[in-house]
Structure formats: C-alpha cells, structure tokens
C-alpha cells in the first residue's frame, strides 16, 4: 500500500456557498454512498466586553497543522468505513456570517458518516495549531487559540 499524500485543508478567505454546493453535487455520481454528514463552522458576531466581533483573522502553523491533519485523517479512515472525507479551513480575515470550516464525510450508511464528521470537528478544534484573532467593529483585536 502506498503512502497517502498530505492534503492541503487551507483555503484563503471564506468558504463560499458555491464551493460547498459543488462539493456536494460532485458526489451525485458516487452511487455506493448512502449517507453524508456535513459540518459548517460560521463566524459569529459575538459581543465581548460590549464590543461586537465583525470578523476573525485565522492563522495557522501550516506545516504542523497539515501533518497532524494527515494523522487524524488516517486514524478516522481506519476507524470508520468512509467513502470520502473532505476538510477545508479558512485562513485570513473571515467576516461574521461567512463559513470558515467545512467538513464533509460520506459512507455507505449514515451512522459512520455522522460519527466520523463529529469526531473530525472535535479533533480539528482540539489538536490543530490554528488561531483566530477577533476583529471588533471598532477595529480593535483580541487573539483566541483554536477558535
């Protein structure tokens, strides 16, 4: 068995609805798939200390994050009978209301797709060196780890 290539999960800017729709549509010809699970993370306009978050500026230690994501990917594929797994995470400034994380899993049956998607999201949040700097409507900033 050959080594699987490390996939780049990072996208410059927001993940667009068109990108998500195309990703879903591309699976229509894969007739062995019976279940998909999708998670989309969206930037919230939180209020913190009386200030509204207008965007989050995402950065990452990319090489380390991609290597760790590769490990997680391999573990998830060995744990669940998946047909497909797609992960996309934004880098750069993402405005409140835009999508910053898109996780899409597919399997012959729904339960493995759902369970794998849930585990992926939790592990991405807990294990990848990705940071977000909240940008407030008044132009101030606040760093948060793994948001």
Beta strands, then each sheet from edge to edge (+ up, - down):
strand 1: 10-12
strand 2: 35-42
strand 3: 47-48
strand 4: 51-60
strand 5: 82-95
strand 6: 99-107
strand 7: 130-136
strand 8: 141-145
sheet 1: 1+ 5+ 4- 3+
sheet 2: 1+ 5+ 6- 2+
sheet 3: 1+ 5+ 4- 7+ 8-
end
